[in-house]
Amino acid sequence: MAGDREPHFALARTLGFSLLAVVLILAFAALAGEMLEGETRAFDMVVLRAAQSLREDRPWVTEAMRDFSGLGSTVVLTLLTGVSVGYLALVSTRTSVFLVATSVISGSICVSVFKAAFGRARPDTAYAELVATGLSFPSGHATMSAVVFLTLGTLVASTRTLWIERIYIFCAAALMTVLVGLSRIALGVHWATDVLGGWAFGTGWAIAWLLVASFLDHRRDRP
């Protein structure tokens, strides 16, 4: 009986994650639409001013947020991806290596295309702790940290046998993603909706590629 239930559970899990990926991508699209219509400006300004007040009242927050923000930099994410790909090549399959490389590269291209398409300016430098160049929506740090941390966290967790280990690794990856996004808001270099949009798209993108990897593995293992 347990063996009969396993395929049904796998199918339900795949359908559930597929639905979640679609919902996240649609949420990103809806948020982008609201942003273009100016509906998010009031919320963004409230959060931006609150972040500025927090930095002024608690100077240590600025230093901590700078460090967290660095975790989502291109250099750090590229290094982490390279090291993780090497590990996965040793303990996993070529499918996982291909998945990571493709998801990260394609995700980065999508961010660049979105930024150019939406053309949103960053918050005024009067509210920012750092002066960042480039366009604002979606946040590249938030998007790519979600893609990299969640994809790698899930794949590395899949190499472990104990559920407690898997849960710990995935939660650590999710925490890193959240901290990077919050740091961009706290430092005033992004609007809050830039980060929310980045989280939505990056998480949906990561789930989509993980589903692709699961499908390819299933086809490979099928007699």
QUICOR-V769911 format. One record per residue. N is the residue number from 1. RES is the residue in one small letter. SS is DSSP state (2 for helix, 1 for strand, 0 for the rest). PHI is phi as a letter, one per 20 degrees, with the letter a starting at -180 (none if undefined). PSI is psi as a letter, one per 30 degrees, with the letter a starting at -180 (none if undefined). Layout:
# QUICOR-V769911
n->[N & N]
res->[RES & RES]
ss->[SS & SS]
phi->[PHI & PHI]
psi->[PSI & PSI]
This chain:
# QUICOR-V769911
n->[1 & 2 & 3 & 4 & 5 & 6 & 7 & 8 & 9 & 10 & 11 & 12 & 13 & 14 & 15 & 16 & 17 & 18 & 19 & 20 & 21 & 22 & 23 & 24 & 25 & 26 & 27 & 28 & 29 & 30 & 31 & 32 & 33 & 34 & 35 & 36 & 37 & 38 & 39 & 40 & 41 & 42 & 43 & 44 & 45 & 46 & 47 & 48 & 49 & 50 & 51 & 52 & 53 & 54 & 55 & 56 & 57 & 58 & 59 & 60 & 61 & 62 & 63 & 64 & 65 & 66 & 67 & 68 & 69 & 70 & 71 & 72 & 73 & 74 & 75 & 76 & 77 & 78 & 79 & 80 & 81 & 82 & 83 & 84 & 85 & 86 & 87 & 88 & 89 & 90 & 91 & 92 & 93 & 94 & 95 & 96 & 97 & 98 & 99 & 100 & 101 & 102 & 103 & 104 & 105 & 106 & 107 & 108 & 109 & 110 & 111 & 112 & 113 & 114 & 115 & 116 & 117 & 118 & 119 & 120 & 121 & 122 & 123 & 124 & 125 & 126 & 127 & 128 & 129 & 130 & 131 & 132 & 133 & 134 & 135 & 136 & 137 & 138 & 139 & 140 & 141 & 142 & 143 & 144 & 145 & 146 & 147 & 148 & 149 & 150 & 151 & 152 & 153 & 154 & 155 & 156 & 157 & 158 & 159 & 160 & 161 & 162 & 163 & 164 & 165 & 166 & 167 & 168 & 169 & 170 & 171 & 172 & 173 & 174 & 175 & 176 & 177 & 178 & 179 & 180 & 181 & 182 & 183 & 184 & 185 & 186 & 187 & 188 & 189 & 190 & 191 & 192 & 193 & 194 & 195 & 196 & 197 & 198 & 199 & 200 & 201 & 202 & 203 & 204 & 205 & 206 & 207 & 208 & 209 & 210 & 211 & 212 & 213 & 214 & 215 & 216 & 217 & 218 & 219 & 220 & 221 & 222 & 223]
res->[m & a & g & d & r & e & p & h & f & a & l & a & r & t & l & g & f & s & l & l & a & v & v & l & i & l & a & f & a & a & l & a & g & e & m & l & e & g & e & t & r & a & f & d & m & v & v & l & r & a & a & q & s & l & r & e & d & r & p & w & v & t & e & a & m & r & d & f & s & g & l & g & s & t & v & v & l & t & l & l & t & g & v & s & v & g & y & l & a & l & v & s & t & r & t & s & v & f & l & v & a & t & s & v & i & s & g & s & i & c & v & s & v & f & k & a & a & f & g & r & a & r & p & d & t & a & y & a & e & l & v & a & t & g & l & s & f & p & s & g & h & a & t & m & s & a & v & v & f & l & t & l & g & t & l & v & a & s & t & r & t & l & w & i & e & r & i & y & i & f & c & a & a & a & l & m & t & v & l & v & g & l & s & r & i & a & l & g & v & h & w & a & t & d & v & l & g & g & w & a & f & g & t & g & w & a & i & a & w & l & l & v & a & s & f & l & d & h & r & r & d & r & p]
ss->[0 & 2 & 2 & 2 & 2 & 2 & 2 & 2 & 2 & 2 & 2 & 2 & 2 & 2 & 2 & 2 & 2 & 2 & 2 & 2 & 2 & 2 & 2 & 2 & 2 & 2 & 2 & 2 & 2 & 2 & 2 & 2 & 2 & 2 & 2 & 2 & 0 & 0 & 0 & 0 & 2 & 2 & 2 & 2 & 2 & 2 & 2 & 2 & 2 & 2 & 2 & 2 & 2 & 2 & 2 & 2 & 2 & 0 & 2 & 2 & 2 & 2 & 2 & 2 & 2 & 2 & 2 & 2 & 2 & 2 & 0 & 0 & 0 & 2 & 2 & 2 & 2 & 2 & 2 & 2 & 2 & 2 & 2 & 2 & 2 & 2 & 2 & 2 & 2 & 2 & 2 & 0 & 0 & 2 & 2 & 2 & 2 & 2 & 2 & 2 & 2 & 2 & 2 & 2 & 2 & 2 & 2 & 2 & 2 & 2 & 2 & 2 & 2 & 2 & 2 & 2 & 2 & 2 & 0 & 0 & 0 & 0 & 0 & 0 & 2 & 2 & 2 & 0 & 0 & 0 & 0 & 0 & 0 & 0 & 0 & 0 & 0 & 0 & 0 & 2 & 2 & 2 & 2 & 2 & 2 & 2 & 2 & 2 & 2 & 2 & 2 & 2 & 2 & 2 & 2 & 2 & 2 & 0 & 0 & 0 & 0 & 0 & 2 & 2 & 2 & 2 & 2 & 2 & 2 & 2 & 2 & 2 & 2 & 2 & 2 & 2 & 2 & 2 & 2 & 2 & 2 & 2 & 2 & 2 & 2 & 2 & 0 & 0 & 0 & 0 & 0 & 2 & 2 & 2 & 2 & 2 & 2 & 2 & 2 & 2 & 2 & 2 & 2 & 2 & 2 & 2 & 2 & 2 & 2 & 2 & 2 & 2 & 2 & 2 & 2 & 2 & 2 & 2 & 2 & 2 & 2 & 0 & 0]
phi->[none & f & f & f & f & g & f & f & f & f & f & f & f & f & f & f & f & f & f & f & f & f & f & f & f & f & f & f & f & f & f & f & f & f & f & f & e & n & f & e & f & g & f & f & f & f & f & f & f & f & f & f & f & f & f & f & f & c & g & f & f & f & f & f & f & f & f & f & f & f & f & d & f & f & f & f & f & f & f & f & f & f & f & f & f & f & f & f & f & e & d & c & d & f & g & f & f & f & g & f & f & f & f & f & f & f & f & f & f & f & g & f & f & f & g & f & f & e & l & e & f & f & g & g & f & f & e & d & e & c & d & d & e & n & e & d & d & e & f & f & f & f & f & f & f & f & f & f & f & f & f & f & f & f & f & f & f & f & e & e & e & e & f & f & f & f & f & f & f & f & f & f & f & f & f & f & f & f & f & f & f & f & f & f & f & f & e & m & e & b & f & g & f & f & f & g & f & f & f & f & f & f & f & f & f & f & f & g & f & f & f & f & f & f & f & f & f & f & f & f & e & f & f]
psi->[e & e & e & e & f & e & e & e & e & e & e & e & e & e & e & e & e & e & e & e & e & e & e & e & e & e & e & e & e & e & e & e & e & e & e & e & f & g & f & f & e & e & e & e & e & e & e & e & e & e & e & e & e & e & e & e & e & i & f & f & e & e & e & e & e & e & e & e & e & f & f & g & l & e & e & e & e & e & e & e & e & e & e & e & e & e & e & e & f & e & f & b & l & f & e & e & e & e & e & e & e & e & e & e & e & e & e & e & e & e & e & e & e & e & e & e & e & e & h & k & l & l & l & k & f & f & f & k & e & l & j & k & l & l & l & e & k & l & k & e & e & e & e & f & e & e & e & e & e & e & e & e & e & e & e & e & e & f & f & l & e & k & e & e & e & e & e & e & e & e & e & e & e & e & e & e & e & e & e & e & e & e & e & e & e & e & f & g & f & k & l & e & f & e & e & e & e & e & e & e & e & e & e & e & e & e & e & e & e & e & e & e & e & e & e & e & e & e & e & e & f & k & none]
